Amino acid sequence: MTQTTEHPYIVTEDQILGGEPIVKDTRTPVRAIVEIWRLGTHPEDIPNHLPHLSLGQVFDALSYYSDHQEEIQKYIEENRVPHRLIDPLMQSTQ
């Protein structure tokens, strides 16, 4: 069942990512947008990385994150790849 939020582009659906906040009509979680932004990508450039999203959807996702930082941080931590599973060649670049 789709549940709306106070943000027009952000919804939760029990059947998609276990109810994690996503961009409406996509399977893109808010956390994915936040993580791209945290890497230093300007919000205006995020649709270049996720071309199925509009700039309005990106800004709404970041606004949702601003209002729900603890919740989104929890999803980021839950989905982090454990350090022991990262290829040693990749670890040297982090």
C-alpha positions in Angstrom: 0.0 0.0 0.0 1.3 3.4 -0.9 1.5 6.0 1.8 2.0 9.6 1.0 4.2 11.9 3.1 4.2 15.7 3.7 6.5 15.9 0.6 4.7 15.6 -2.7 7.3 13.4 -4.5 8.2 11.1 -1.6 6.1 8.0 -0.6 6.5 4.7 1.1 5.3 1.4 -0.2 5.4 -1.7 1.9 6.2 -3.8 -1.2 9.2 -1.6 -2.3 12.3 -1.7 -0.1 10.3 -2.7 2.9 8.6 0.7 3.2 11.8 2.8 2.9 11.0 6.3 1.6 11.3 6.5 -2.2 10.6 8.9 -5.0 7.0 8.5 -6.1 6.5 6.2 -9.2 10.1 5.0 -9.0 12.1 2.5 -6.9 14.7 5.2 -6.1 15.2 5.5 -2.3 15.8 8.9 -0.8 19.0 7.6 0.7 20.5 7.1 -2.9 19.9 10.8 -3.7 21.4 11.8 -0.3 24.5 9.7 -0.8 25.1 11.1 -4.3 24.7 14.6 -2.8 27.1 13.8 0.1 29.7 12.8 -2.4 29.8 16.4 -3.6 27.4 16.3 -6.5 25.3 19.5 -6.8 21.6 18.8 -6.6 21.2 20.3 -10.1 23.6 17.6 -11.4 22.0 14.6 -9.7 19.5 14.0 -12.6 22.6 13.5 -14.8 23.3 10.4 -12.6 19.7 9.4 -12.2 18.1 10.6 -15.5 14.7 9.2 -14.6 14.4 11.9 -11.9 13.4 15.5 -12.3 15.1 18.3 -10.5 12.0 18.8 -8.4 12.1 15.2 -7.3 15.7 15.6 -6.3 15.1 18.7 -4.3 12.1 17.2 -2.6 14.1 14.1 -1.6 16.8 16.4 -0.1 14.1 18.3 1.7 12.6 15.1 3.0 16.1 14.1 4.2 16.5 17.5 6.0 13.2 16.8 7.9 14.0 13.1 8.6 17.8 12.9 8.9 17.8 10.2 11.6 15.5 7.9 9.6 17.4 8.2 6.4 20.8 7.8 8.1 19.4 4.6 9.6 18.7 3.3 6.0 22.1 4.4 4.9 23.8 2.5 7.7 21.6 -0.6 7.1 22.6 -0.7 3.4 26.3 0.0 3.8 28.6 -2.6 2.4 30.7 -4.1 5.3 34.3 -3.1 5.1 35.4 -6.8 5.0 33.5 -7.3 1.7 35.1 -4.4 -0.1 37.9 -5.4 -2.5 41.2 -4.4 -1.1 42.0 -2.5 -4.3 39.0 -0.3 -3.7 39.8 0.2 0.0 42.9 2.1 -0.9 40.8 4.7 -2.7 38.5 5.4 0.2 
